[in-house]
Structure formats: structure tokens, C-alpha cells
Amino acid sequence: MSATLPLNLKDLRQSGWKSRSVKVEVRENLLRMLSEGEELFPGIVGYDDTVIPEIDIALVAGHDMLFLGEKGQAKSRLMRLLVRFLDPLLPYLDLPGTPLHDDPYAPITRVGKSYVATHDEADVPIAWWPRKERYAERLAPGTKFADIIGEIDPAKLAGGTSMSAEDSLHFGLILRMHRGIFAMNELPELDELVQVGMFNILEERDVQIRGYPISFDIDVMLLFSANPSTYNRSGKVIPQLKDRIGAVIHTHYPRDRDLGIQVCVQEAQIEQGGPFPVAVPFFMKEIIEEITMAARRSKFIDHQSGVSARISIANYKTMIASARHRGVRLGETPSVPRISDLGHLYSSSLGKLELDMMGSHQMSERQILDAVMAEAIAKVFEEYVEKHSLDEIAKVFAEGVKIEVGDMVPSSQYAEIVQKVPAVWQRAFDVSASNDPAVRASCVEFVLAGLYATERISRVQEHGRTVYDTHGYR
């Protein structure tokens, strides 16, 4: 094609532009990018050997797809990323009175067909549709037939248009995405009448509105998302609709903690520098992600609903905000997150966990979160015990040592604690090697919380402060 975009049908033909369906367009662009070694799904972590190959194959096969997975598994993001495989610009007939982006070579609307048939090609205007505008999505709850398929337009009937004419119709979102991509989120929540209306769109690419058959060939790629617990429930999705979806792509949570941390930090997009910098020890990142993983294992939490990656992201942001708040108030630079900062996670966690009414035994959401956090701290701590032999620190408490910590306790107070038993505490600093008082304070709290979580010492909490000793463990 020439450097200047053609603006009429004659110039478009002379430019060498070729018409192709949206699925062929996606397939050919995907294969080209794949052969050139280009990253296909930027920002998607942990799916390289599982989900992404299945998507690639489905696209090459020309399938409509259903993304099936629990909440927070990047289903919507994956669907939106498919826009990358569309051409940057797509030519269409620039005619008044048509709601669709007609293919200049093969218009499907009455207006488009008539205009091309009765005008010289040099007088047929062409405009260009940007890639980002060729994608639309809709959330199923509340969606009506008219929203995505169409309806008779009463205003046009009042203006004298015949009810049997194409001009009397209001085209829904799917039809207006002709030559583009349409995605429906939470498919099982879509009204049964609308599901029935999608049968022909998926199979024959034609529709019927109020008994008026639109016999043109709609060129659209259809995508859906659903949670397995509702999608597999009898009666939620009509079997004939399931049968017409070409491929089911199963998503999943990160398979290990390090991948979860990578997703969390990437999606949180927190600026940790600037005038009030924050330095996050790796063990604190591990605990944040392990809290989410422990919640997914918990018998008190509804597994069918899932525990979204969004809880890790929200908790990570809260932890950093708490540390930065302390750093500003106490004049500590950089500020370093501690276990006591996790006391603020109730605000970013409660509401994101759906309790299992059978397994929770009347426990409150806050109590369940406390149990999940304790399990996460214990698990991470035990891993560090194996590396650094932190058990020796517990022996110090047998001599009557009490240590008070809190999210607003200055780091210098932790240094005073350590000076009492420097040889023993040096092992704690192997957890995150640094001479910075704030980092050392974070290490101290991690070890204390770990000793408590593994039932080596006791703890009393009140008014934002925590006291650790050996009461009850002698």
C-alpha cells in the first residue's frame, strides 16, 4: 500500500489492499508475529506453557473462544490483548445512514451495496477504522437482546420507515462489531433469550430481529468468559450455545509463589522511589503472596469462587502505603515494610474473600483472615529457619525478654532491642542482609512473628502495638 491512505474505492484497489475476514486477519498476523519472535501477550505471566499455546492454536484454527477460570486469572486482559492481532487500520465505506463498517469490496448493508453499485469507484468514499476501536465487550448481567443483537427502532417507524425494511432496525453491539471482536464477560449470567439469539450468530453469522431475518454474513470474532462453578452448573448456559463455541481456554492461578510475586509487583505499579522511597524486603513480598495462596487452600473460604490475584495486589499496595506513612511521620528514609504493617490488610482483604458457610463454623471474616495470615507467615518463616537456624532466637525469650513492636515504632528502638543479645540476632539479619536500621527492624518483626506463628513464643496485641514474650510456652 502507498504511504498515503486511499480515500476512495478506486485508489484502494490500486493500492493492492486485500479483503480478508477478521479471523483470517488475526491468524495471519499472529503467525507473522510468531515467526518473527515477537512477544505475543505482553504483561501475561505464568501462562507461557499452558494457556498461551492453547490460545495460539485456537486463533490459528479460527475458533470463537470461551475463557474459563476463576476470578482474577486475567481472562478479560487476555481477550483485550487479542486486539494486537488486528491490522492497525481497516478501510470501510464512509457512508451516511449505515451503522456498520462495511467492507469496501463486499458490503453487506443495503446502503453500502446500493451506493457501490450506482457510483463510480472514484466517488465511493473510504475511511479507516483504528484497531483499538474494533474491540467491544459487555458484562452479561442486565444485558438485553436489543443491547447486543438489535431491535426495531420505533423512531424510524414513526418517521415512515417500513417495519420490513433494514432501515427500521437498530443494530446491537455484536452487529456493529462487524469486522471486529466482541467479548461477553460472565456468560452464564446472560439471559436465556439472548443466549438463544446468539445461536445463529455463532453458527451461520446471521440474525433475526422481531421476525425480520437479516441474511447478510456478519464477520465477527466472538469471545466469552466464565467461572467454572457457574458455567458447569446445569441450566446456566444452554447446551446448544456451548456446542457452538469453538474452543475453551482454561486459565489458572500462578503455579508457584515466585510467579505470583511477579504478577503482584507488575500489576501494583507502585512507585517506590521519589521523595519518600520504600524498600521492600523479599520475604515481605513472599508473605503477601503466600497469604493469597493460603486463602486458596483454606477450608474456610469458598474454593468455587476462587481467591483473585487482586487481593495480593491490593495487599501489596496497602503494605507499602503503611510503610511510607510511617517513614514520612518518623523521618525514616527509605521506609521498609514490616509484619506490623500487615495489620492494615483488613481494609484491602475483607470483602474479597467469600466464606464457605459449611466450613467456616461461624468464624468471622476477620478471624479467618487472621488464621490465613498466621499460616502464611509460618510457612515462609519455616523456609527461612532451614536456611538460617533461627530457632536459637526463641531461647532468648526463655530468659524473660519481652519485645514490643508496632507499625509506628521507630526503627531505632529495634536497634536497642538487638543490642541486648547481638550475637543471637545476627542470624535474623541473614534473612535480608543490610545494616540499615529500618531493614533490620523488618527482619526482627519477621522473626518474632514467625516464632509466634510456629508456637514458639506468645503475643499480646492492643492499640496498634504487639508484645512478644514466652508466657505460656515455658
Secondary structure, DSSP 8 states (H G I E B T S, - for coil): --SS---BHHHHHHHT-----HHHHHHHHHHHHHHTT--SSTT--S-TTTHHHHHHHHHHHT--EEEE--TTSSHHHHHHHGGGGS-SEEEEE--TT--S---SSS--SHHHHHHHHHS-GGGSBEEEEEGGGGEEEEESTT--HHHHTEEE-HHHHHTT--TTSGGGEEE-HHHHTTTEEEEEESGGGS-HHHHHHTHHHHHTS-EEETTEEE-S---EEEEEEE-HHHHTSTTTS-HHHHHH--EEEE----SSHHHHHHHHHHHH-----TTS-B---HHHHHHHHHHHHHHHH-TTB-TTT---HHHHHHHHHHHHHHHHHHHHHHT-SSB---GGGGGGTHHHHTTT--B-TTTSTT--HHHHHHHHHHHHHHHHHHHHHHHH-THHHHHHHTTT--EEEETTS-HHHHHHHHHHSHHHHHHHHTTT----HHHHHHHHHHHHHHHHHTTSSEEEEETTEEEEE-TT--
